[in-house]
Amino acid sequence: MLRAALVLLGLVHLGLWGAWYVYLGGQACAFASTSAPCRLPMPWTLRGEDLLVMVAVPALVPLALFGFALLPRRKP
């Protein structure tokens, strides 16, 4: 039961991260220059601080949740 809850929480976090990433990209386009078309960059094309803040740190939460879900059970 706990494993299923951890996996579900990890999947919910991934969905929320995707929505947040698109929202943040839209905000960047809204305040960018209007002379060029604005496109949402793919997460793997980001560099430096953008990669850290928008991809690496949010990816740690579902990785930890999935990791805890895969840990073997301890017998009491």
Summary of the structure (lengths in Angstrom):
residues: 76
radius of gyration: 16.8
end to end distance: 16.7
largest distance: 64.8
contacts: 151
relative contact order: 0.17
helix: 72%
strand: 0%
